[in-house]
Amino acid sequence: MSVHPDLHQHYVRACQKLGQPENPFIAHVLQEADKNDKIRWTKGITLKIAGSNHLVPVQRVTDDDLQVLASVLCNTGFVTGLDLRCNVLTDAGAKHMATLLQENSTLRDLNLMFNDIGTSGAELIARALHRNETLVYLRMTGNKIGNKGGMFFASMLQINSTLEKLDLGDCDMGTQCLIAIATALTQNKSVKAINLNRPLLYSQEEETTVHVALMLKKNSSLVELHLCKHEMKNFGVERLCEALYENSSLRYLDLSCNKITCDGVKFLGELLKRNQTLEILDLSANRIEDDGAIYLSEALALYNRILQALSVVSNNISGKGLVALSDAMKTNMDLSYIYIWGNKFDEAACMAFSELIQTGRLKPNCTDVEPYEVDGHVHLAELSHGLKKHYYWTPSCGEVTNKDANASLALAAVAEY
């Protein structure tokens, strides 16, 4: 059995060779990794070099730092994950990352969210993935790659057959590249989860939603789809629902922060009566109101036994709609997670959800409210739970609990699908 090289010593020598000063944060992470022999021999290790780490002194990773690190990792066979979020990497750093992706044959997870990578950096990384056959998870979240950068990833999806999770949320993509990505996904059989949140759309015609719907009719591998902040209205929801009658793979649909009203939820309610795959539905920050909540409640109480998690946070729902949802949970034992904060709680709604929690029907870690009593009246307080609790951050130490209701793009391994 061969002895693995010492990452920290390799890093020190690489810094000397390239004439770069050592980054103390990288050095610390590599020293800790060197101690972790047990994990190294079995399933590999993830290097967590996030610039937002507050538990140890952090000197954020620069392009020059990445050049040194990439030279260390090119021939390392036991590093399977690299978390470089919230650093100061630019297009120059993306060039070094592209080289690593072309030369390393073990890296499976790469998190580059919230750096300063632009269009040319996106091109380099996307082109590197034309030939890379090991990376399964890439997060580009928050890098302003623009519409042109998104087009390079759309082209990559036509060629790459190993990438399973791709996060392009908050990347300033436009209509053209969203349509191109949707078109690529009609043929791509490997992508299981994709995030297309918050594009820059200048049309009210919902062309992108129409193309996503056409893709869903043909795609049989996509499991998780995020369409937050797409300016989606009832017309777009109707197109998606029509497509999902023909789709038998999608399990997680995120439609949060759109312009969906009760009329759009009527289509979703009809879909839930017949759909046999959708397990998580996020309608946070729309405006479905009481009528929309009642449409959902009827479908969940009488027909659907597949949906496990529902978020209707901040939807202008009053007591009538909230009570209807709580009543649905009394007959539907499969709906385990429900998030309701940000609506209009009256005493009846507070009592209804308090009863669900106190009887054990709704577990405290499966909702975002907690009952308390003042002067004989029941109220609800907010808890920091939700479908995207760990989307932007994960605990720096220890295991994450309650993975079930979180986006797989934040936590769960695609293999769990």
Residue pairs with C-beta under 8 A, 6 or more apart in sequence:
4 40
4 77
4 78
5 76
6 34
7 30
7 33
7 34
7 72
7 76
7 79
8 27
8 30
8 31
8 34
10 72
10 76
11 22
11 26
11 27
11 30
11 68
11 69
11 72
12 22
12 27
14 20
14 68
14 71
14 72
15 21
15 22
15 68
17 71
18 67
18 68
18 71
20 64
20 65
20 67
20 68
23 59
23 61
23 62
23 65
23 68
24 57
24 59
25 49
25 53
25 56
25 57
25 58
25 59
25 60
25 61
26 49
26 61
26 65
26 68
26 69
28 56
28 57
29 47
29 48
29 49
30 47
30 72
33 40
33 45
33 47
33 79
36 45
39 45
40 78
41 78
43 80
44 78
44 79
44 80
44 81
44 106
44 108
45 78
45 79
45 80
45 81
46 79
46 80
46 81
46 82
46 83
46 109
47 79
47 81
47 82
47 83
48 83
48 396
49 61
49 69
49 82
49 83
49 84
49 87
50 83
50 84
50 85
50 86
50 87
50 111
50 396
51 58
51 60
51 61
51 84
51 85
51 86
51 87
51 88
52 58
52 85
52 86
52 393
53 396
54 396
55 396
55 397
60 86
60 87
60 88
61 69
61 84
61 87
61 88
61 89
61 93
62 87
62 88
62 89
62 93
63 89
63 90
63 92
63 93
63 96
66 84
66 89
66 93
66 96
66 97
67 93
67 96
70 96
70 97
70 99
70 100
73 79
73 82
73 100
73 104
73 107
74 99
74 100
74 103
74 104
75 103
75 104
76 104
76 106
77 105
77 106
78 106
79 104
79 106
79 107
80 106
80 107
80 108
80 109
81 107
81 108
81 109
81 110
81 111
82 107
82 109
82 110
82 111
83 109
83 111
84 110
84 111
84 112
84 115
85 111
85 112
85 113
85 114
85 115
85 139
86 113
86 114
86 115
87 115
88 115
88 116
89 97
89 112
89 115
89 116
89 117
90 115
90 116
90 117
90 118
90 121
91 117
91 118
91 119
91 120
91 121
91 124
92 121
93 115
93 117
93 121
94 117
94 120
94 121
94 122
94 124
94 125
95 121
95 124
97 110
97 112
97 124
97 125
97 128
98 124
98 125
98 127
98 128
99 128
100 107
101 107
101 110
101 125
101 128
101 129
101 132
101 135
102 128
102 131
102 132
104 134
105 133
105 134
106 134
107 134
107 135
108 134
108 135
108 136
108 137
109 135
109 136
109 137
110 135
110 137
110 138
110 139
111 139
112 125
112 138
112 139
112 140
112 143
113 139
113 140
113 141
113 142
113 143
113 167
113 392
114 141
114 142
114 143
115 142
115 143
116 143
116 144
117 125
117 140
117 143
117 144
117 145
118 143
118 144
118 145
118 146
118 149
119 145
119 146
119 148
119 149
121 143
121 145
121 149
122 140
122 143
122 145
122 146
122 148
122 149
122 150
122 152
122 153
123 149
123 152
125 138
125 140
126 149
126 152
126 153
126 155
126 156
127 152
127 156
129 135
129 138
129 156
129 159
129 160
129 163
130 156
130 159
130 160
132 160
132 162
133 161
133 162
134 162
135 162
135 163
136 162
136 163
136 164
136 165
136 414
137 163
137 164
137 165
137 414
138 163
138 165
138 166
138 167
139 167
139 409
140 153
140 166
140 167
140 168
140 171
141 167
141 168
141 169
141 170
141 171
141 195
142 169
142 170
142 171
143 171
144 171
144 172
145 152
145 153
145 168
145 171
145 172
145 173
146 171
146 172
146 173
146 174
147 172
147 173
147 174
147 175
147 176
147 177
147 200
148 177
149 171
149 173
149 177
150 168
150 171
150 173
150 174
150 177
150 178
150 180
150 181
151 176
151 177
151 180
153 166
153 168
153 177
153 181
154 177
154 180
154 181
154 183
154 184
155 180
155 184
156 163
157 163
157 166
157 181
157 184
157 185
157 188
157 191
158 184
158 187
158 188
160 190
161 188
161 189
161 190
162 190
163 190
163 191
164 190
164 191
164 192
164 193
164 414
165 191
165 192
165 193
165 194
165 224
165 408
165 409
165 414
166 191
166 193
166 194
166 195
167 194
167 195
167 409
168 181
168 194
168 195
168 196
169 195
169 196
169 197
169 198
169 226
169 228
170 197
170 198
172 199
172 200
173 196
173 199
173 200
174 199
174 200
174 201
174 202
175 199
175 201
175 202
175 203
175 207
175 208
178 196
178 199
178 208
178 211
178 212
179 207
179 208
179 211
181 194
181 196
182 208
182 211
182 212
182 214
182 215
183 211
183 215
185 191
185 194
185 215
185 219
185 222
186 214
186 215
186 218
186 219
188 219
188 221
189 220
189 221
190 221
191 221
191 222
192 221
192 222
192 223
192 224
192 408
192 414
192 417
193 222
193 223
193 224
193 225
193 252
193 407
193 408
193 409
193 414
194 222
194 224
194 225
194 226
195 226
195 407
195 409
196 212
196 225
196 226
196 227
196 230
197 226
197 227
197 228
197 229
197 254
198 228
198 229
199 208
199 229
199 230
201 208
201 230
201 231
204 231
206 231
206 232
206 233
206 235
206 236
206 239
208 230
209 227
209 230
209 232
209 235
209 236
209 239
209 240
210 236
210 239
212 225
212 227
212 240
213 236
213 239
213 240
213 242
213 243
214 243
215 243
216 222
216 225
216 240
216 243
216 244
216 246
216 247
216 250
217 243
217 246
217 247
219 247
219 249
220 247
220 248
220 249
221 249
222 249
222 250
223 249
223 250
223 251
223 252
223 408
223 417
224 250
224 251
224 252
224 254
224 407
224 408
224 409
225 250
225 252
225 253
225 254
226 254
226 407
226 409
227 253
227 254
227 255
227 258
228 254
228 255
228 256
228 257
228 258
228 282
229 256
229 257
229 258
230 236
230 258
231 258
231 259
232 255
232 258
232 259
232 260
233 258
233 259
233 260
233 261
233 264
234 260
234 261
234 263
234 264
234 267
236 258
236 264
237 255
237 260
237 264
237 265
237 267
237 268
238 264
238 267
240 253
240 255
241 267
241 268
241 270
241 271
244 250
244 253
244 271
244 275
244 278
245 271
245 274
245 275
247 277
248 276
248 277
249 277
250 277
250 278
251 277
251 278
251 279
251 280
251 417
252 278
252 279
252 280
252 282
252 407
252 408
253 278
253 280
253 281
253 282
254 282
254 387
254 407
255 281
255 282
255 283
255 286
256 282
256 283
256 284
256 285
256 286
256 311
257 284
257 285
257 286
258 285
258 286
259 286
259 287
260 283
260 286
260 287
260 288
260 292
261 286
261 287
261 288
261 289
261 292
262 288
262 289
262 290
262 291
262 292
262 295
264 286
264 288
264 292
265 283
265 288
265 291
265 292
265 293
265 295
265 296
266 292
266 295
268 281
268 283
268 295
268 296
269 295
269 296
269 298
269 299
270 299
271 278
272 278
272 281
272 296
272 299
272 300
272 303
272 304
272 307
273 299
273 302
273 303
273 304
274 303
275 304
275 306
276 306
277 306
278 306
278 307
279 306
279 307
279 308
279 309
280 307
280 308
280 309
280 310
280 387
280 405
281 307
281 309
281 310
281 311
282 311
282 387
282 388
283 310
283 311
283 312
283 315
284 311
284 312
284 313
284 314
284 315
284 339
284 386
284 387
285 313
285 314
285 315
285 342
286 315
287 315
287 316
288 296
288 312
288 315
288 316
288 317
289 315
289 316
289 317
289 318
289 321
290 317
290 318
290 320
290 321
290 324
291 321
292 315
292 317
292 321
293 312
293 315
293 317
293 320
293 321
293 322
293 324
293 325
294 320
294 321
294 324
296 310
296 312
296 325
296 328
297 321
297 324
297 325
297 327
297 328
298 328
300 307
300 310
300 325
300 328
300 329
300 332
300 335
301 327
301 328
301 331
301 332
302 331
304 332
305 332
305 334
306 334
307 334
307 335
308 334
308 335
308 336
308 337
308 404
308 405
309 335
309 336
309 337
309 338
309 387
309 404
309 405
310 325
310 335
310 337
310 338
310 339
311 338
311 339
311 386
311 387
312 325
312 338
312 339
312 340
312 343
313 339
313 340
313 341
313 342
313 343
313 368
313 386
314 341
314 342
314 343
315 342
315 343
316 343
316 344
317 340
317 343
317 344
318 343
318 344
318 346
318 349
319 344
319 345
319 346
319 347
319 348
319 349
321 343
322 340
322 343
322 345
322 349
322 352
322 353
323 348
323 349
323 352
325 338
325 340
326 349
326 352
326 353
326 355
326 356
327 352
328 335
329 335
329 338
329 356
329 361
329 362
330 356
330 361
336 363
336 366
336 404
337 366
337 367
337 387
337 404
337 405
338 362
338 366
338 367
339 367
339 368
339 385
339 386
339 387
340 353
340 367
340 368
340 369
341 368
341 369
341 380
341 382
343 349
345 379
345 380
347 377
347 378
349 380
350 371
350 377
350 378
350 379
350 380
351 378
353 362
353 367
353 369
353 371
353 380
354 371
354 378
354 380
356 362
357 363
357 364
357 367
357 370
357 371
358 371
364 370
364 383
365 385
365 401
365 402
366 385
366 402
366 405
367 383
367 385
368 382
368 383
368 384
368 385
368 386
369 380
369 381
369 382
369 383
370 380
370 381
370 382
370 383
371 378
371 379
371 380
371 381
372 378
372 379
372 380
372 381
373 379
385 402
385 405
386 405
387 405
387 406
387 407
388 406
388 407
388 410
389 402
389 405
389 406
390 400
390 406
390 407
390 410
390 411
391 406
391 407
391 409
391 410
392 410
394 400
394 410
394 411
400 406
400 411
403 411
403 412
406 412
408 414
408 416
408 417
